[in-house]
Amino acid sequence: MGTWLQSAAPTFAEMAAVAGFDFIIMDEEHGAGELQHAVDMMRAAACTDTTMVIRVPSDNPVYLRRLVEAGCDALLVPMVESAEQARAIVEAVRFPPRGKRGNAWDAARASSFGLYPRYYEEADDNLLIIVQIETKAGVENAREIAGVEGVDVIFIGPTDLSGSIGFPNQTGAPEVDREIRRAMAAAREAGKPLATVPRVGRSSSELFDEGFSMIASGSELFYRLGIIQMMKEWREYQGKEATLAAPGASSYGR
């Protein structure tokens, strides 16, 4: 069981880690964080057994390598649509002869700056590579993607998938469920674990019962629910309508 972090705030990472989540996903695709933020988040979670997963903005091999050098234990790569793309992701973060990762292992944070002598021999096998299937093309090629050696987990993204097949934000639609089940079957055929998020009609517990191994649910944005409730109560006390201005409707400083 895991959760998302959209912000680049190490305090939220530490809070989620000490709460006992198995993993945390720092979202750099839609969130605000960059490389140094990822390092800070990893340090915050390092006091626990929680695994920090970094969802990268894209499959850019240079950035993937930089994150691995920085000590990332798990990568989540969005919008994977072909076996060739999946293979390139794996090669980017593995040392030769299995990949194309540059060798500066003894200078990297990942090896405790050279103080962990077995790092080079163990690095490839200690990195979790998760790829997201979340488009129609990805589902069509799911069997080949899941079959790529080095791809460890198949993460099904229902929201983008729903838009890709013409049912945007309708993650509970039968058409979306059908495509999800196609991707699930392909991953199972390849013997790869499945990950996803809760969707309309499917809670975390139901998804675990269906055979998913990783569920990422909620985020620190739940903080906004508390804020909204506090402001609602305050506005009601003042006898005013409980409304919050959307960004852009007025300046943040007003």
Secondary structure, DSSP 8 states (H G I E B T S, - for coil): -EEEE-S--HHHHHHHHHHT-SEEEEETTTSS--HHHHHHHHHHHTTSS-EEEEE-SS--HHHHHHHHHTT-SEEEE-----HHHHHHHHHHTS-TTT------GGGSGGGTTTT-TTHHHHTGGG-EEEEEE-SHHHHHTHHHHHTSTT--EEEE-HHHHHHHTT-TT-TTSHHHHHHHHHHHHHHHHTT--EEE--BTTB-HHHHHHHT-SEEEEEEGGGHHHHHHHHHHHHHHHHT-------BTTB-TT-
